[in-house]
Amino acid sequence: MARVVVDVMLKPEILDPQGKAVAQALPRLGFDGITAVRQGKRFELEVDGEVTEERLAQIRGAAETLLSNPVIEDFTVRVEEA
């Protein structure tokens, strides 16, 4: 069984109010030197059998239609070694 990870992030030109709130809270909590934070989502998909190019194409399709909003988000798909 293999694991495929889909990371979803807001596009750089989209405002990230949650990331901004975290960035403003960090210095108050004693974490200095962090100038910006962007918040995103991570999906881990367990896949039966071998991860082929065809299977990765299916997962990219799922990421584009279900896991992300391609208007405001970018995503990456990668196979995570066991």
BELMOWO-V605416 format. One record per residue. N is the residue number from 1. SS is DSSP state (H for helix, E for strand, L for the rest). NEAR is the number of other ideal C-beta (glycine too) atoms within 10 Angstrom. Layout:
N SS NEAR
N SS NEAR
This chain:
1 L 8
2 E 15
3 E 14
4 E 20
5 E 14
6 E 20
7 E 16
8 E 17
9 E 18
10 E 19
11 L 12
12 L 8
13 L 6
14 L 13
15 L 8
16 L 18
17 H 8
18 H 12
19 H 16
20 H 14
21 H 12
22 H 17
23 H 17
24 H 10
25 H 11
26 H 15
27 H 11
28 H 7
29 L 8
30 L 6
31 L 11
32 L 7
33 L 6
34 L 10
35 L 6
36 L 9
37 L 15
38 L 14
39 L 14
40 E 15
41 E 13
42 E 9
43 E 17
44 E 9
45 E 17
46 E 8
47 E 16
48 L 8
49 L 8
50 L 7
51 L 17
52 L 10
53 H 7
54 H 8
55 H 17
56 H 15
57 H 11
58 H 12
59 H 20
60 H 16
61 H 10
62 H 16
63 H 21
64 H 14
65 H 10
66 H 10
67 H 18
68 L 21
69 L 14
70 L 12
71 L 7
72 L 11
73 E 17
74 E 14
75 E 18
76 E 11
77 E 18
78 E 11
79 E 14
80 E 11
81 L 6
82 L 6
